[in-house]
């Protein structure tokens, strides 16, 4: 014979009791409640005298209750997961049944084989039914949650006492696959401290939290989606938690939580360093951009890269007529093709492996598809690589941009959006200088079209921003790999800082700025607060839990700045339609002069060595001053002349 404890274990290991079992139990409660109500009101002696007609009467009444249970689905749920809504359905079902009972009493009150129930009998009857049905549901739910609390699950604190935090706590208390149990709540509002929620204490989010969690035996802090900014804006507390061995867990895609969908504790994952970088959430209204893109042909260069591939994903959701995706990387382009087939099978897409510097292939693409919008993200972007290969920076970045821009004008493209970089501001390296030359060319070309000096209708817009988190070759994946190997983590300089932005957010701003611009603008994105790379490395090491991983400073690389700039010293910005997007006011160039000088650079690059190529680039971009580079000698020569 199984013990009560064994029976509980058996029940809680099952998915749920069959619905008819719950219906039979509720029906038994109805019959017993009727007997109890009559006995309480009339006494046991009177009840024994009229027992048979009483049972017949309650049997008739039971039909009313069963119909009400069916209408309100009181037996369809799983009892141990009962919620307030389930209890309300029980109440509504019983009230409805009692109304039917009153009606039956009025119609059948004269029947000799039925027992007459007074109004007091019926009301007491209904109250007892509600009490018993509520009690069994609350009791089973409490037993289940208590069995979870007494289990060997890891105790955890939840940061956030509002919608997100409570939703997580409820899931943890009721889900069999949750790895955590609630040991306490945390919030940044002081007036909530020392109160109790769901049976556990609420603590203030301050420097004492690691000690409090250690006292409670909690080694995990689960962050509500609405409290991510609290984590980002309190790095000292976060670091103390990590040093104390506390795991910080978050809901995947917490930034996108709609406040309504389920939050499952089983889906929690360790926080990424990207989630801890200080930044504000960027809100972008993409409706206007979607209205322009829908039904149009869109060309994306660099479609297999970090920025380009995300732009493919976002633009595909706006139902373009045709997507033309160009990149010279074969395997990543194959991945893009598979992604389009699997995720957007209804969007017509061409995946073309081609070099943007191949003018014949590019001409064929424009002639065949005549794109109305061009998003130009293709470029060589690694500073040390371009410092060693200035030829490629001219051929790919400068010449490739010129080819695409000229073809856009020739084939009537409406809007050309170029993705630039903050390294184009006061460039100290070849890569930044090449992107500044691209900016100069497209801006001058746009000005010439508006002035009627060049025939065309294309509007050229440039977007500038800094590093994007998780991009190919960016610092975070490099650090992750170095930590995995046991170190050292290499940082170029103790004081080097960089601006960071999420790839999806950057791409949204690119699309919005590009489609909204009138032409000729250089849009600058507000990248938020800068991040010290050495601090980033320390935090990643702590979050990984790795021991004895050292940070090694290797010295600035060729062409590298300590501090990235967003605007030229002589530039100012103007506000736009979006608080995170500004317009940079830069020096304007005459297209006739720019076209000649850039064309000469491209035409002679085959016959020049690295030093000559860079010297020609410096002539086009006077503010290009090399740092930590062999090309610094060119700046010295310029001063002596």
Secondary structure, DSSP 8 states (H G I E B T S, - for coil): ---HHHHHHHHHHSS---HHHHHHHHHHHHHHHHHHHHHHHH-HHHHHHTHHHHHHHHHHHHHHHHHHHHHHTTTSS-GGG--HHHHHHHHHHHHHHHHHHHHHHHHHTT-TTS----HHHHHHHHHHHHHHHHHHHHHHHHHHHHHHHTSS-EEEEEE-SSHHHHHHHHHHHH-TT-SEEEEEEEES-GGGTT-EETTEEEEE-STTHHHHHHHHT--EEEE-GGGHHHHHT-HHHHHHHHHTT-EEEEETTGGG--SSS---GGGEEE--HHHHS---------HHHHHHHTTSEEEEETTTSHHHHHHHHHHHTT--SEEEEEES-HHHHHHHHHHHHHH-TTS-EEEEE--TT-HHHHHHHHHHH--SEEEE------HHHHHH-HHHIIIIIIIHHHHHHHHHHHTT-SEEEEE--GGGTT--SHHHHHHHHHHHHHHHHHHHHHTTSS----EEEEEE--EEET-TT-HHHHHHHHHHTT--EEES-TT-EE-EEEHHHHHHHHHHHHHH--SS-EEEE---S-EEHHHHHHHHHHHHT-SS--EEE----TT--SB--SS-TT-EEEE-SSTTEEEEE-----HHHHHHHHHHHHHHGGG--HHHHHHHHHHH-TT----SSTTHHHHHHHHH-
